[in-house]
Every structure is written in structure tokens, then in C-alpha cells.
Amino acid sequence: MEYEFQRFWLARTHTRSAVRRLLTDAAEYGGWELDRLRLLPDGRRRIVLRRRIIRVARTW
């Protein structure tokens, strides 16, 4: 399977509930799933989302 990835950082000012809401919306409406979430010592979050790439085969 092939995946496409979306990587981004969130500042420490984002609350836990705001991050959860963001990830839930990405999963529900964009088809993304959480691949990695890393909480750094300074409070920032590094997030990697992924979703499957669906290839359409030609039918002649």
C-alpha cells in the first residue's frame, strides 16, 4: 500500500482538547489517520498524519 503524509507542528499554546478536535476533524472529513505524534520537552507537538493513496486502474 502507498500512503501520502502530512506533517506539521503545533505550538505549546494549543490545548489538548483543541489538538484532539483538529485530529478528529482531519480523520472524519479528510480521511487522515494518525501515524505519529511526538510531544517534545518544550511542549510542542510534532504530528504526522497519513492516508492511503487509491490508484484507479484503467478499464477499456
Secondary structure, 3 states (H helix, E strand, C coil): CCEEEEEEEECCCCCHHHHHHHHHHHHHHHCCEEEEEEECCCCCEEEEEEEECCCCCCCC
